[in-house]
Amino acid sequence: MTQIVVGENEGIESALRRFKRQVSKAGIFSDMKKHRHFETPEQKRKRKEVAKHRQRKRSFRN
């Protein structure tokens, strides 16, 4: 769980920015999006296949 401590003279905007940065570094948003809806095994297999295809396409470009 991501947690920040707000200093005495720290504004809410800077604390919110720090929190958002920590959440993005921890990968919480991507995990949340991945688990937002139930995915059937067939859908999961198709998603992984498309990701593998994209990865191969990127590796051939470099």
N, C-alpha and C positions, 0 to 999 in steps of 0.2 A: 504494500500500500504506500502510495506517495504521500508525503507529509512535509509541510514547511512550517517554520516558526516565524511569525511576523515580529519584526523589531519594533521598539517603542516609537521611533521617529520615521518608520517606513510607511510609505503610502500604500493604499490598497492596490493601486495600479501596478506598482513594481512587485508586490507580493503575488499578484495574479499572474504577472509575466513569468516570475520564477516558477510558480506552480505549473503553468502550461509547459514550460521548458522541461521540467522534470517528468511530467506525464508523457511528453513526446519522446524523451530519451528512454523511458521505461517501456515504450511500445504498447501502452495501455489502449490508445485510440484504435490502433490496427487490430488488436485483439478483440476490442469491443465490437468493431464493425464485422469481424469474422464470425462472432457468436450472436449477432443480432437476430438472425433468422435460422430456423432449423434447416439443415442441408441433408438431403438424402444421400446415400452412398453413391448413387449414380451421378448426382450433381457434383459431389466432391471429386469423383474420378475425372469428370469432364473439366472441372476447374483446374485440377492439377495437370491434366494433359495440355490445356491451353497455356498454363504457366511454363511448362517444360518447353513448349514450342516457342514461346516468346524468349526464353532464356537462350535457346539454340540460335535464334535469329540474331540476338544481340551479340553472341560470341562470334558469329561469322562476320559481323561488321567490323570488328576490331582487328 
